[in-house]
């Protein structure tokens, strides 16, 4: 008897894969991360530089989130937040 391979349907896409996430929700979730997680995400996405680390966190990440929106990086930001939330 010959084995028949069945196709497994792909997992449904996450919110981040489909649409631009709600900015309010994204900001809330971002601020729930640890300081090092916020820093790592912002650096990885090019939203801050090492020089920006001298700026107070509230100002630094407010500017980073604003820049993410201007650069169209909210979906990428949501994906990075989701990765860190899953590891917690």
C-alpha positions in Angstrom: 0.0 0.0 0.0 1.4 3.4 -1.0 1.5 6.1 1.6 -0.2 9.3 0.6 1.2 12.5 1.8 -1.4 14.9 3.1 -0.9 18.6 2.8 -1.1 20.3 6.1 -2.8 23.7 5.8 -0.5 26.6 6.9 -1.1 28.3 10.1 -3.3 31.4 9.8 -1.2 34.5 9.6 -0.8 36.6 12.7 -2.2 40.1 13.0 1.2 41.5 12.3 1.4 39.5 9.0 -1.9 40.8 7.7 -2.4 44.4 8.7 -0.7 47.3 10.3 -1.3 46.8 14.0 -3.2 49.2 16.2 -0.8 51.9 17.2 -2.2 52.2 20.7 -2.0 48.5 21.3 1.5 48.4 19.9 2.7 51.2 22.1 1.2 49.5 25.2 2.8 46.2 24.3 6.2 47.8 23.6 6.2 49.5 27.0 5.4 46.1 28.7 8.8 44.8 27.5 11.9 45.1 29.6 14.2 48.0 29.0 16.8 45.8 27.3 14.1 44.3 25.0 12.9 47.7 24.0 16.5 48.8 23.4 17.4 45.7 21.3 14.3 46.1 19.1 14.8 49.8 18.5 18.5 49.2 17.6 17.8 46.2 15.4 15.2 48.2 13.4 17.4 51.3 13.2 15.0 53.4 15.2 17.7 54.5 17.6 21.5 54.7 17.6 24.0 54.0 20.4 24.2 57.7 20.9 20.5 57.8 21.6 21.1 55.6 24.7 22.2 58.8 26.5 18.7 60.3 26.1 16.1 59.5 28.8 14.1 56.3 28.0 10.7 58.0 27.7 12.1 60.5 25.2 14.2 57.8 23.4 11.4 55.4 22.8 8.8 58.0 22.1 11.0 59.2 19.2 11.7 55.6 18.2 8.0 54.7 17.9 7.3 57.9 16.0 10.1 57.0 13.6 8.8 53.5 13.2 5.5 54.9 12.1 7.1 57.4 9.7 9.3 54.7 8.1 6.4 52.2 7.8 8.0 49.8 10.2 5.0 49.2 12.5 4.5 45.6 11.1 8.1 44.8 11.7 8.0 46.3 15.1 4.9 44.2 16.0 6.7 41.1 14.8 9.7 41.9 17.1 7.4 42.6 20.0 5.6 39.3 19.4 8.9 37.4 19.4 9.9 38.8 22.7 6.4 38.2 24.2 6.6 34.5 23.3 10.0 34.1 25.0 8.7 35.6 28.2 
